[in-house]
Amino acid sequence: MSKFGVMVMGPAGAGKSTFCASLITHLQLNRRSCFYVNLDPAAESFEHTPDLDIRDLISVEDVMDELKLGPNGGLIYCFEFLMENLSFLEEALNSVTEEYLIIFDMPGQIELYTHYPVLPALVNFLRSPGNLDIRLCAAYLLESTFVVDRAKYFAGSLSALSSMYMLGLPHLNILSKMDLVKDQIRKKDFKKFLVPDTMLIEEDPAEVEARKAGIDYQAPVESDEKDALMSGAGFKRLNAAVAQLLENFSMVHYHKLDCTDEDSVGGILSYIDECIQWAEAQEPKELADEEYEDDE
C-alpha cells in the first residue's frame, strides 16, 4: 500500500516549522496519525519532537566545525550525505502505514528548491514504488507580509514557480502568517495577490503616491547607491518581466494560512489530502468568501 506525505518547504522565515506544529496539533485533535520528519540539519527547537531527525545522522553545526564550510555549503553537504545514506530514511519509514500522514519539515535555503539537483533526487527516491512509494505533495510557504513589497512578492512567487518545475510534485502555494497583515492591507484587497498579476506592478502604493505627487517614479532618487538601484527604471522593468513570466506560465496561485486559526489549518489540510488522494470522496474545505470581506 502507498504511504502519504507532504513536504513543507519555502524560504527561511516563512513559518514552515510553525505550520508543521499547527498541522500536527490539528491532526492530533482530530484523532489522525502523523509521522514528523525533520530534514533541516540546522534546526534548533521544535514544538513537537520529530519522530525522525536528520540531525541524528548529520548536522550543519558539525559539518561547519569539521569541514570549515559556511552555513549554505554545510547544508548542501548534509543533503549530499543524506543521499549517500538513504537507508536512514528507508529503515524508519518502512514501518509507517497508510494511516499516517508523513510530514517532512524542510530547510529554508532557497537554492535547494530552485536549481540544485539533490532535492529532486530525494523526491524520486521517496515516491519510487520500488522503495517507499509515498504519495507526496509540496506545500510551499511564502510570508504574506511580502505583499506589502511588490518586489519581494514577485521574487517569492518566482521561486515557487521554480520549485514546481524542479520537483514535479502536486503543489500547494501558501501565503502564511496571515495574522500579521490584518492591519496592513484590507482583506478584500488581499484577494488580488492570490494569483500573481502584472497589474499589481502598476498598483504599487509607492508608485501611486509618487504619481499623485507629480514625481517621475522611474527616475532614481538622490540617495545611496542601493536605494537608487532599487527605485530605478531598470528595477521596475525587472519586476514587470518577472510578473509577466509568472502570468505566462499561469501556474502559481495561493491559499491563505493563519496558523492561529484552526479552520484555516484544517482548510490547508483538506487541500493536502486532495493532492495526495487521501480520501477520494473528500472535497477541499474553503472558508466562505464573506469571512474575508470587510464589514460594511
Long-range contacts (C-beta under 8 A, 24 or more apart in sequence): 1-97, 1-98, 2-98, 2-133, 2-134, 2-135, 3-93, 3-96, 3-97, 3-98, 3-100, 3-102, 3-132, 3-133, 3-134, 3-135, 4-98, 4-100, 4-101, 4-102, 4-134, 4-135, 4-276, 4-278, 5-101, 5-102, 5-103, 5-104, 5-126, 5-134, 5-135, 5-136, 5-137, 5-276, 6-101, 6-102, 6-103, 6-104, 6-136, 6-137, 6-138, 6-139, 6-272, 6-275, 6-276, 7-104, 7-106, 7-123, 7-136, 7-137, 7-138, 7-139, 7-169, 8-103, 8-104, 8-105, 8-106, 8-139, 8-141, 9-106, 9-112, 9-113, 9-138, 9-139, 9-140, 9-141, 9-163, 10-106, 10-108, 10-140, 10-141, 10-142, 10-174, 10-176, 11-108, 11-110, 11-142, 11-143, 11-156, 11-159, 12-108, 12-109, 12-110, 13-108, 13-143, 14-108, 14-141, 14-142, 14-143, 14-176, 14-177, 15-141, 15-143, 15-176, 15-177, 15-257, 15-259, 16-105, 16-106, 16-108, 16-141, 17-43, 17-46, 17-47, 17-105, 18-47, 18-176, 18-259, 19-139, 19-141, 19-174, 19-176, 19-257, 19-259, 19-265, 19-268, 20-48, 20-103, 20-105, 21-46, 21-47, 21-48, 21-259, 22-259, 22-265, 23-103, 23-265, 23-268, 23-269, 24-48, 24-103, 26-262, 26-265, 26-266, 26-269, 27-101, 27-269, 29-262, 32-101, 33-99, 33-100, 33-101, 34-100, 34-101, 34-102, 34-103, 35-93, 35-96, 35-100, 35-101, 35-102, 35-103, 36-103, 36-105, 37-89, 37-92, 37-93, 37-102, 37-103, 37-104, 37-105, 38-105, 39-82, 39-104, 39-105, 39-106, 39-107, 40-105, 40-106, 40-107, 40-108, 41-74, 41-75, 41-78, 41-79, 41-107, 42-71, 42-74, 42-75, 42-107, 43-105, 43-107, 50-105, 51-92, 52-89, 52-92, 52-93, 54-78, 54-82, 54-88, 57-81, 57-82, 57-85, 57-88, 58-82, 72-109, 72-111, 75-107, 75-109, 75-112, 76-109, 76-111, 76-112, 76-116, 76-118, 79-112, 79-118, 79-119, 79-122, 80-118, 82-122, 83-118, 83-121, 83-122, 83-125, 86-125, 89-125, 89-126, 89-132, 90-131, 90-132, 93-132, 93-134, 94-132, 101-272, 101-278, 102-134, 110-159, 113-140, 113-159, 113-162, 113-163, 113-166, 113-167, 114-159, 114-162, 114-163, 114-166, 115-162, 115-166, 119-166, 119-167, 120-166, 120-167, 120-168, 123-167, 123-168, 123-169, 135-276, 135-277, 136-169, 136-170, 136-276, 137-169, 137-170, 137-171, 137-172, 137-272, 137-275, 137-276, 138-163, 138-164, 138-167, 138-169, 138-170, 138-171, 138-172, 139-172, 139-174, 139-268, 139-272, 140-164, 140-171, 140-172, 140-173, 140-174, 141-174, 141-176, 141-257, 142-173, 142-174, 142-175, 142-176, 142-254, 143-175, 143-176, 143-177, 144-175, 144-176, 144-177, 144-178, 144-180, 144-181, 144-190, 144-256, 145-177, 145-180, 145-181, 145-184, 147-175, 147-181, 147-185, 147-190, 147-193, 148-181, 148-184, 148-185, 150-200, 150-201, 150-204, 150-239, 151-230, 151-235, 151-239, 153-193, 153-196, 153-200, 154-196, 154-200, 154-201, 154-239, 154-242, 154-243, 154-246, 155-242, 157-196, 157-242, 157-246, 157-252, 158-242, 158-245, 158-246, 160-252, 161-245, 161-246, 161-249, 161-251, 161-252, 164-251, 164-252, 170-275, 170-276, 171-275, 172-255, 172-268, 172-271, 172-272, 172-275, 173-252, 173-253, 173-254, 173-255, 174-254, 174-255, 174-256, 174-257, 174-268, 175-254, 175-255, 175-256, 175-257, 176-257, 176-259, 177-257, 177-258, 177-259, 178-256, 178-257, 178-258, 178-261, 178-264, 179-258, 179-259, 179-260, 179-261, 186-294, 187-292, 187-293, 187-294, 188-292, 188-293, 188-294, 190-256, 190-292, 191-292, 193-254, 194-253, 194-254, 194-255, 194-256, 195-252, 195-253, 195-254, 196-243, 196-246, 196-247, 196-252, 197-243, 197-247, 198-240, 198-243, 198-244, 198-247, 200-243, 201-236, 201-239, 201-240, 201-243, 256-292, 263-287
